[in-house]
Amino acid sequence: MAFLADALSRIKPSATIVLTQKARDLKAQGRDVISLSVGEPDFDTPENIKNAAIEAIRRGETKYTPVSGIPQLREAIVRKFKRENELDYKPSQIIVGTGGKHVIYNALLATLNPGDEVIIPSPYWVSYPEIVALCGGTPITVDTRMDKGFKLQAEDLERAITPKTKWVLLNSPSNPSGAAYSWDEMKAVTDVLMRHPHVWLLTDDMYEHLVYGDFKFVTPAQVEPSLYDRTLTMNGVSKAYAMTGWRIGYAGGPDVLIKAMDMVQGQQTSGTSSISQWAAVEALDGPQGHLDVFKKAFQERRDLIVSMLNQTSGLSCPTPEGAFYVYPSLAPLIGKTAPSGKVLETDEDFVLELLATEGVATVHGSSFGSGPNFRVSYATSNANLEEAGLRIQRFVNSLR
């Protein structure tokens, strides 16, 4: 009898975590490494949010909380959904988890049976198919194309839906591509789902506030209110509020689903950190001025790295609408030889040789289900991005 569960054979480690750790290890050895692999804002949590946490500690808000979250936070989330997304939820329709990943896991664990299919557009966040597999479902990936902005096309979604389809998992703006759906693009997707009433929609809106220029964020149940009763709208405070380590994700959805997720979470983690929850109340209800500061900086960084990558022979990088990632193609470089003598047969070979040769950590596109590409996170300083861009250009120019 094997000691480890068979379920582990269905999943693989997170490539983003693996590459980030490789970069840390090289730094510990004294190497000059620029990490563009981590999906984490380099900004500090705003002071008003930190102060709210300190005040909560001083008030003694240090006990267990209700599984679904403290009432004050669930009410703040209700206000946020109404104010920003035109969605009406009751506090009983809200659940708070230990990060967005936890919320997604609980939703799928509460709903998937063996054989149930979950449609995931590719490229996707590395954890989506692994969570589906761990929960006993079958991930069904639908490829998107760079010339279509890495966005799911209605006809491709239509073809992918079967009687076994239980969920479509949609992320806008996207990790890893930064692609975000306009109202019309989202409407094309929701129109398909209206024709398939057995399919539910899980929308990951974690990067909602990080969109640039004149782009307007929309969430599916806002675009098509008739999907409200079979949509789980997931969000969190990690990216827009620079609160990754606070571990707060949340979602709004139908009562029957939220109650099921509450039951799962009650036997899993119970309520998340009380102090983090009070900080999240301030994040959602407090001043929002930092968002414009973050967006301005991220847009400048996006434009800088896109320009440098597109000036590099063999790379092609579209300009994304949101998040803080770009997803350039390196197709013409496959088959070339690195200075080490290694032939680049895959995009993973490319990112490993780039890290070893120039000390720039990125993540290979095949780990996101679509390549040959690589993901660059521009959640770092302009100076780091410029130096990293020069190193990438130097590495590519050294290929033979």
Order of alpha helices (4+ residues) and beta strands (2+ residues): alpha-beta-alpha-alpha-beta-alpha-beta-alpha-beta-alpha-beta-alpha-beta-alpha-beta-beta-alpha-alpha-alpha-beta-alpha-beta-beta-beta-alpha
